[in-house]
Amino acid sequence: MKKTAQELVAEATAEITTLSPQDALAMQQAGEAVLVDIRDIRELGKLGKVPDAVHAPRGMLEFWVDPASPYHREVFAQTGKTYIFFCAAAWRSALATRDMQNMGLGPVAHVEGGFSLWKESGLPIVEPQEKPAK
């Protein structure tokens, strides 16, 4: 193996902007940012979600962002907003943010610690619809 997943995440993190959950929330509330949750739909159902965050599954993100793609979503055509990505622990979002930056979407950033730190910080969440398995 040439690089581990952890090495890829570290490289991506060095190339992108990382925001605290509090800063990301403040930017969203000020109308300066679009929060983008890239977790799997099952994670949202089990763990909850951030109010007013756009859900864009990691597996479809490049296709939803690309205006030439038949899967393009208009939410990614907004100008004057920072797109702030997050996942559960900020690993997938680091890679996704770097990829979006490389695609020319911008400005972009990701949330330090992901949804886990967001929730631990006591920031607003929409409670999960499902009961977590024991």
Backbone as a printed PyTorch tensor [residue, N CA C, xyz], in Angstrom:
tensor([[[  0.8480,  -1.1610,   0.0000],
         [  0.0000,   0.0000,   0.0000],
         [  0.9050,   1.2390,   0.0000]],

        [[  0.6630,   2.1500,  -0.9160],
         [  1.4850,   3.3530,  -1.0210],
         [  1.1780,   4.3580,   0.0740]],

        [[ -0.1100,   4.5560,   0.3730],
         [ -0.5240,   5.4960,   1.4170],
         [ -1.6930,   4.8960,   2.1740]],

        [[ -1.7030,   5.1670,   3.4610],
         [ -2.8350,   4.7280,   4.2720],
         [ -3.9550,   5.7610,   4.1890]],

        [[ -5.1210,   5.3720,   4.6050],
         [ -6.2400,   6.3090,   4.6570],
         [ -5.9090,   7.4690,   5.5840]],

        [[ -5.2620,   7.1760,   6.6860],
         [ -4.8960,   8.2210,   7.6430],
         [ -3.9230,   9.2210,   7.0140]],

        [[ -2.9940,   8.7420,   6.2000],
         [ -2.0680,   9.6420,   5.5110],
         [ -2.8090,  10.5310,   4.5140]],

        [[ -3.7620,   9.9470,   3.7950],
         [ -4.5510,  10.7430,   2.8460],
         [ -5.3400,  11.8360,   3.5610]],

        [[ -5.9220,  11.4970,   4.6910],
         [ -6.6780,  12.4890,   5.4720],
         [ -5.7470,  13.5900,   5.9660]],

        [[ -4.5670,  13.2250,   6.4490],
         [ -3.6110,  14.2220,   6.9330],
         [ -3.1800,  15.1540,   5.8010]],

        [[ -2.9260,  14.6110,   4.6250],
         [ -2.5500,  15.4390,   3.4800],
         [ -3.6740,  16.3980,   3.1030]],

        [[ -4.8940,  15.8790,   3.0680],
         [ -6.0460,  16.7210,   2.7220],
         [ -6.2220,  17.8340,   3.7440]],

        [[ -6.1180,  17.4870,   5.0190],
         [ -6.3020,  18.4730,   6.0840],
         [ -5.2910,  19.6090,   5.9760]],

        [[ -4.0890,  19.3080,   5.5180],
         [ -3.0530,  20.3320,   5.3620],
         [ -3.3680,  21.2980,   4.2160]],

        [[ -4.2620,  20.8940,   3.3070],
         [ -4.5620,  21.6970,   2.1190],
         [ -5.8720,  22.4700,   2.2030]],

        [[ -6.6400,  22.2550,   3.2530],
         [ -7.9850,  22.8300,   3.3180],
         [ -8.1630,  23.6720,   4.5760]],

        [[ -9.2750,  24.3790,   4.6280],
         [ -9.6390,  25.1700,   5.8040],
         [-10.4800,  24.3110,   6.7360]],

        [[-10.1190,  24.3280,   8.0060],
         [-10.8620,  23.6060,   9.0310],
         [-11.4680,  24.6310,   9.9790]],

        [[-12.7620,  24.4860,  10.2440],
         [-13.4780,  25.3960,  11.1380],
         [-13.9680,  24.6500,  12.3650]],

        [[-14.0190,  25.3470,  13.4820],
         [-14.6280,  24.7580,  14.6720],
         [-16.1290,  24.6110,  14.4160]],

        [[-16.7740,  23.7090,  15.1270],
         [-18.2280,  23.6130,  14.9840],
         [-18.9190,  24.9480,  15.2750]],

        [[-18.4280,  25.6780,  16.2660],
         [-19.0350,  26.9560,  16.6270],
         [-18.9110,  27.9750,  15.4920]],

        [[-17.7450,  28.0350,  14.8520],
         [-17.5540,  28.9580,  13.7340],
         [-18.4220,  28.5700,  12.5440]],

        [[-18.5320,  27.2630,  12.2900],
         [-19.3780,  26.7980,  11.1880],
         [-20.8360,  27.1900,  11.4350]],

        [[-21.3100,  26.9910,  12.6610],
         [-22.6830,  27.3640,  13.0020],
         [-22.8920,  28.8620,  12.8520]],

        [[-21.9450,  29.6510,  13.3280],
         [-22.0690,  31.1140,  13.2300],
         [-22.1530,  31.5550,  11.7700]],

        [[-21.3410,  30.9420,  10.9090],
         [-21.3780,  31.2940,   9.4850],
         [-22.7120,  30.8930,   8.8600]],

        [[-23.2240,  29.7250,   9.2350],
         [-24.5260,  29.2920,   8.7150],
         [-25.6160,  30.2600,   9.1710]],

        [[-25.6220,  30.6040,  10.4430],
         [-26.6510,  31.4870,  10.9840],
         [-26.5720,  32.8940,  10.4020]],

        [[-25.3810,  33.3210,   9.9980],
         [-25.2050,  34.6440,   9.3890],
         [-25.5440,  34.6310,   7.8960]],

        [[-25.8980,  33.4620,   7.3750],
         [-26.2280,  33.3520,   5.9530],
         [-25.0090,  33.3220,   5.0500]],

        [[-23.8410,  33.0810,   5.6300],
         [-22.5940,  33.0810,   4.8750],
         [-22.1910,  31.7020,   4.3850]],

        [[-22.8450,  30.6610,   4.8840],
         [-22.3890,  29.3060,   4.5860],
         [-23.5440,  28.3430,   4.4030]],

        [[-23.2390,  27.2920,   3.6570],
         [-24.1310,  26.1470,   3.5010],
         [-23.4260,  24.9720,   4.1620]],

        [[-24.0450,  24.4030,   5.1800],
         [-23.4900,  23.2130,   5.8140],
         [-23.9120,  21.9980,   4.9970]],

        [[-22.9450,  21.1290,   4.7190],
         [-23.2020,  19.9530,   3.8800],
         [-22.7970,  18.7020,   4.6440]],

        [[-23.7920,  17.8950,   4.9590],
         [-23.5990,  16.6450,   5.6960],
         [-23.3810,  15.5310,   4.6800]],

        [[-22.2030,  14.9330,   4.6860],
         [-21.8970,  13.9010,   3.6890],
         [-22.0220,  12.4890,   4.2550]],

        [[-22.5600,  12.3650,   5.4620],
         [-22.7200,  11.0400,   6.0540],
         [-23.7700,  10.2290,   5.2930]],

        [[-23.7070,   8.9400,   5.4660],
         [-24.6800,   8.0230,   4.8950],
         [-26.0490,   8.2910,   5.5310]],

        [[-27.0910,   8.1130,   4.7560],
         [-28.4550,   8.3680,   5.2410],
         [-28.7640,   7.5760,   6.5170]],

        [[-28.1840,   6.3840,   6.6410],
         [-28.4170,   5.5770,   7.8470],
         [-27.8160,   6.2360,   9.0820]],

        [[-26.7010,   6.9520,   8.9020],
         [-26.0930,   7.6560,  10.0290],
         [-27.0030,   8.7790,  10.5160]],

        [[-27.6250,   9.4850,   9.5900],
         [-28.5370,  10.5590,   9.9700],
         [-29.6930,  10.0000,  10.7740]],

        [[-30.2490,   8.8730,  10.3120],
         [-31.3790,   8.2610,  11.0020],
         [-31.0450,   7.7600,  12.3870]],

        [[-29.8220,   7.2970,  12.5760],
         [-29.4270,   6.7330,  13.8640],
         [-28.8470,   7.7580,  14.8310]],

        [[-28.1540,   8.7730,  14.2950],
         [-27.4050,   9.6840,  15.1550],
         [-27.9760,  11.0960,  15.2280]],

        [[-28.8520,  11.4450,  14.2990],
         [-29.3860,  12.7950,  14.2440],
         [-28.6870,  13.5980,  13.1670]],

        [[-29.0970,  14.8550,  13.0410],
         [-28.5100,  15.6940,  12.0060],
         [-28.4740,  17.1430,  12.4620]],

        [[-27.7730,  17.9550,  11.6870],
         [-27.6520,  19.3820,  11.9720],
         [-28.8230,  20.0930,  11.2910]],

        [[-29.5510,  20.9420,  12.0150],
         [-30.6740,  21.6510,  11.3990],
         [-30.2350,  22.4550,  10.1740]],

        [[-31.0270,  22.3750,   9.1450],
         [-30.8360,  23.1280,   7.9050],
         [-29.5810,  22.7640,   7.1320]],

        [[-28.9100,  21.6740,   7.4790],
         [-27.7690,  21.2120,   6.6860],
         [-28.2920,  20.4720,   5.4580]],

        [[-27.5950,  20.6340,   4.3570],
         [-27.9150,  19.9070,   3.1310],
         [-27.3040,  18.5220,   3.2480]],

        [[-28.0840,  17.4990,   2.9150],
         [-27.5220,  16.1510,   2.9050],
         [-27.0680,  15.8160,   1.4950]],

        [[-25.7860,  15.4730,   1.3510],
         [-25.2100,  15.0820,   0.0670],
         [-24.2990,  13.8870,   0.3350]],

        [[-24.7850,  12.6840,   0.0960],
         [-23.9810,  11.5050,   0.4210],
         [-22.6170,  11.5450,  -0.2630]],

        [[-21.5990,  11.1340,   0.4650],
         [-20.2250,  11.1910,  -0.0390],
         [-20.0870,  10.5240,  -1.4030]],

        [[-20.7780,   9.4380,  -1.6200],
         [-20.6630,   8.7120,  -2.8840],
         [-21.2070,   9.4560,  -4.0910]],

        [[-22.0290,  10.4770,  -3.8670],
         [-22.6290,  11.2380,  -4.9670],
         [-22.1110,  12.6660,  -5.0530]],

        [[-21.2890,  13.0770,  -4.1040],
         [-20.9200,  14.4840,  -3.9650],
         [-20.3420,  15.0990,  -5.2410]],

        [[-19.3500,  14.4820,  -5.8440],
         [-18.7380,  15.0490,  -7.0550],
         [-19.7750,  15.2200,  -8.1630]],

        [[-20.6810,  14.2790,  -8.2790],
         [-21.6980,  14.3240,  -9.3260],
         [-22.7520,  15.3950,  -9.0450]],

        [[-23.0840,  15.6090,  -7.7840],
         [-24.0550,  16.6380,  -7.4210],
         [-23.4680,  18.0360,  -7.5750]],

        [[-22.1630,  18.1750,  -7.3820],
         [-21.5020,  19.4800,  -7.4880],
         [-21.2510,  19.8710,  -8.9400]],

        [[-20.9060,  18.9210,  -9.7760],
         [-20.5110,  19.1900, -11.1660],
         [-21.7090,  19.6490, -12.0040]],

        [[-21.6930,  20.9040, -12.4980],
         [-22.8200,  21.4020, -13.2910],
         [-23.0260,  20.6390, -14.5990]],

        [[-22.0030,  19.9340, -15.0750],
         [-22.1340,  19.1630, -16.3140],
         [-22.7010,  17.7660, -16.0740]],

        [[-22.8490,  17.3930, -14.8380],
         [-23.3530,  16.0620, -14.4950],
         [-24.8780,  16.0240, -14.5740]],

        [[-25.4330,  14.9200, -15.0310],
         [-26.9000,  14.7940, -15.0160],
         [-27.4690,  14.7420, -13.5930]],

        [[-26.5990,  14.5830, -12.6000],
         [-27.0330,  14.5000, -11.2070],
         [-26.8490,  15.8200, -10.4520]],

        [[-26.4230,  16.8680, -11.1440],
         [-26.1370,  18.1640, -10.5160],
         [-27.3210,  18.6540,  -9.6820]],

        [[-26.9930,  19.2250,  -8.5070],
         [-27.9900,  19.8200,  -7.6120],
         [-27.7520,  21.3260,  -7.5450]],

        [[-28.8220,  22.0630,  -7.6890],
         [-28.7300,  23.5270,  -7.7120],
         [-28.1560,  24.1190,  -6.4300]],

        [[-28.2910,  23.4340,  -5.3140],
         [-27.7540,  23.9610,  -4.0620],
         [-26.2590,  24.2290,  -4.1820]],

        [[-25.5860,  23.5150,  -5.0720],
         [-24.1470,  23.7010,  -5.2450],
         [-23.8110,  24.7320,  -6.3110]],

        [[-24.8020,  25.4640,  -6.7840],
         [-24.5750,  26.5250,  -7.7720],
         [-24.6690,  27.9110,  -7.1310]],

        [[-24.8340,  27.9680,  -5.8140],
         [-24.9390,  29.2530,  -5.1250],
         [-23.5820,  29.9620,  -5.1300]],

        [[-23.6210,  31.2500,  -5.2350],
         [-22.3780,  32.0260,  -5.1530],
         [-22.4050,  32.8610,  -3.8840]],

        [[-21.2400,  33.2400,  -3.4430],
         [-21.1510,  34.0870,  -2.2560],
         [-21.3130,  33.3430,  -0.9450]],

        [[-21.3200,  32.0230,  -0.9780],
         [-21.4560,  31.2190,   0.2380],
         [-20.2500,  30.2910,   0.3570]],

        [[-19.8830,  29.9980,   1.5660],
         [-18.8660,  28.9910,   1.8260],
         [-19.5780,  27.6680,   2.0350]],

        [[-19.1050,  26.6410,   1.3740],
         [-19.6350,  25.2970,   1.5700],
         [-18.7960,  24.6300,   2.6500]],

        [[-19.4570,  24.2590,   3.7410],
         [-18.7640,  23.6560,   4.8810],
         [-19.2390,  22.2160,   5.0150]],

        [[-18.3190,  21.2890,   4.7860],
         [-18.6350,  19.8580,   4.7820],
         [-18.3500,  19.2500,   6.1470]],

        [[-19.1460,  18.2440,   6.4940],
         [-18.8610,  17.4810,   7.7020],
         [-19.3660,  16.0610,   7.5490]],

        [[-18.7210,  15.1700,   8.2930],
         [-19.1180,  13.7700,   8.3670],
         [-19.1770,  13.4190,   9.8560]],

        [[-18.9340,  12.1870,  10.2080],
         [-19.0040,  11.8010,  11.6170],
         [-17.7930,  12.2840,  12.4160]],

        [[-16.5830,  12.1140,  11.8580],
         [-15.3730,  12.3970,  12.6210],
         [-14.3680,  13.2670,  11.8700]],

        [[-14.7520,  13.8580,  10.7550],
         [-13.9180,  14.7790,   9.9690],
         [-12.8820,  14.0830,   9.1040]],

        [[-13.0180,  12.8000,   8.8520],
         [-12.1000,  12.1070,   7.9450],
         [-12.6250,  12.1820,   6.5180]],

        [[-13.8430,  11.7010,   6.3290],
         [-14.4370,  11.7570,   4.9800],
         [-14.5810,  13.1990,   4.5230]],

        [[-14.9380,  14.0890,   5.4520],
         [-15.1340,  15.4800,   5.0510],
         [-13.8240,  16.1530,   4.6660]],

        [[-12.7060,  15.7560,   5.2640],
         [-11.4120,  16.3100,   4.8500],
         [-11.1370,  15.9410,   3.3950]],

        [[-11.3400,  14.6800,   3.0580],
         [-11.1170,  14.2360,   1.6780],
         [-12.1080,  14.8960,   0.7250]],

        [[-13.3590,  14.9650,   1.1320],
         [-14.3870,  15.5770,   0.2760],
         [-14.1160,  17.0600,   0.0590]],

        [[-13.7090,  17.7560,   1.1070],
         [-13.4430,  19.1880,   0.9880],
         [-12.2780,  19.4320,   0.0300]],

        [[-11.2370,  18.6290,   0.1500],
         [-10.1110,  18.7640,  -0.7840],
         [-10.5690,  18.4890,  -2.2190]],

        [[-11.3910,  17.4680,  -2.4060],
         [-11.8860,  17.1600,  -3.7540],
         [-12.7400,  18.2950,  -4.3030]],

        [[-13.5960,  18.8820,  -3.4730],
         [-14.4420,  19.9950,  -3.9230],
         [-13.5930,  21.2190,  -4.2440]],

        [[-12.5670,  21.4500,  -3.4490],
         [-11.6290,  22.5450,  -3.7100],
         [-10.9280,  22.3110,  -5.0480]],

        [[-10.5090,  21.0770,  -5.3020],
         [ -9.8510,  20.7410,  -6.5640],
         [-10.7930,  20.8530,  -7.7600]],

        [[-12.0840,  20.6470,  -7.5250],
         [-13.0760,  20.7900,  -8.5950],
         [-13.3960,  22.2560,  -8.8830]],

        [[-12.9890,  23.1500,  -7.9920],
         [-13.2400,  24.5690,  -8.2040],
         [-14.4320,  25.1110,  -7.4400]],

        [[-15.0810,  24.2810,  -6.6320],
         [-16.1510,  24.7850,  -5.7810],
         [-15.4900,  25.6080,  -4.6890]],

        [[-16.0560,  26.7510,  -4.4200],
         [-15.3960,  27.5060,  -3.3800],
         [-16.1380,  28.7630,  -3.0080]],

        [[-15.7840,  29.2770,  -1.8840],
         [-14.8480,  28.7190,  -0.9250],
         [-15.4340,  27.5010,  -0.2070]],

        [[-14.5490,  26.6420,   0.2700],
         [-14.9580,  25.4290,   0.9780],
         [-14.1630,  25.2860,   2.2700]],

        [[-14.7360,  24.5360,   3.2040],
         [-14.0780,  24.2280,   4.4750],
         [-14.7190,  22.9620,   5.0210]],

        [[-14.1740,  22.4780,   6.1190],
         [-14.8380,  21.3660,   6.7950],
         [-14.8190,  21.5890,   8.2960]],

        [[-15.6590,  20.8270,   8.9970],
         [-15.8630,  21.0130,  10.4280],
         [-14.9180,  20.1040,  11.2120]],

        [[-14.1200,  20.7230,  12.0570],
         [-13.2350,  19.9850,  12.9480],
         [-14.0510,  19.0130,  13.7970]],

        [[-13.6320,  17.7620,  13.8370],
         [-14.2970,  16.7740,  14.6820],
         [-15.6150,  16.2630,  14.1560]],

        [[-16.1120,  16.8360,  13.0650],
         [-17.3420,  16.3680,  12.4440],
         [-18.5710,  16.4660,  13.3370]],

        [[-19.5710,  15.6600,  12.9920],
         [-20.8300,  15.6600,  13.7350],
         [-20.6160,  15.2730,  15.1890]],

        [[-19.6470,  14.4000,  15.4390],
         [-19.3890,  13.9670,  16.8220],
         [-19.0270,  15.1460,  17.7100]],

        [[-18.0910,  15.9850,  17.2590],
         [-17.6980,  17.1490,  18.0680],
         [-18.8140,  18.1900,  18.1060]],

        [[-19.5420,  18.3290,  17.0020],
         [-20.6970,  19.2390,  16.9660],
         [-21.6570,  18.8910,  18.1050]],

        [[-22.0070,  17.6120,  18.1770],
         [-22.9630,  17.1520,  19.1880],
         [-22.3760,  17.2790,  20.5950]],

        [[-21.1070,  16.8850,  20.7670],
         [-20.4480,  16.9980,  22.0760],
         [-20.3740,  18.4470,  22.5450]],

        [[-20.3220,  19.3670,  21.5940],
         [-20.2340,  20.7940,  21.9200],
         [-21.5740,  21.3850,  22.3280]],

        [[-22.6240,  20.5840,  22.2520],
         [-23.9400,  21.0540,  22.6610],
         [-24.6240,  21.9370,  21.6340]],

        [[-24.1560,  21.8860,  20.3900],
         [-24.7760,  22.6850,  19.3370],
         [-26.0700,  22.0230,  18.8880]],

        [[-26.9480,  22.7810,  18.2190],
         [-28.2670,  22.2380,  17.8740],
         [-28.1900,  21.0300,  16.9430]],

        [[-29.0160,  20.0460,  17.2480],
         [-29.1830,  18.9020,  16.3540],
         [-30.6640,  18.5380,  16.2820]],

        [[-31.0260,  17.8750,  15.2040],
         [-32.3410,  17.2620,  15.0850],
         [-32.1470,  15.8410,  15.5730]],

        [[-32.8870,  15.4720,  16.5990],
         [-32.7130,  14.1510,  17.2060],
         [-32.9810,  13.0530,  16.1790]],

        [[-32.3180,  11.9050,  16.3720],
         [-32.4760,  10.8010,  15.4200],
         [-33.8880,  10.2600,  15.3910]],

        [[-34.2420,   9.7250,  14.2210],
         [-35.5690,   9.1310,  14.0430],
         [-35.6020,   7.6920,  14.5270]],

        [[-34.4470,   7.0410,  14.5050],
         [-34.3590,   5.6370,  14.9160],
         [-33.6920,   5.5410,  16.2760]],

        [[-33.9690,   4.4530,  16.9670],
         [-33.2770,   4.1860,  18.2180],
         [-31.9760,   3.4590,  17.8820]],

        [[-30.8370,   3.9250,  18.4410],
         [-29.5660,   3.2520,  18.1790],
         [-29.5980,   1.8090,  18.6660]],

        [[-28.9590,   0.9180,  17.9300],
         [-28.8770,  -0.4900,  18.3310],
         [-27.9660,  -0.6250,  19.5490]],

        [[-28.3030,  -1.5370,  20.4120],
         [-27.4860,  -1.7380,  21.6300],
         [-26.5480,  -2.8880,  21.4400]]])
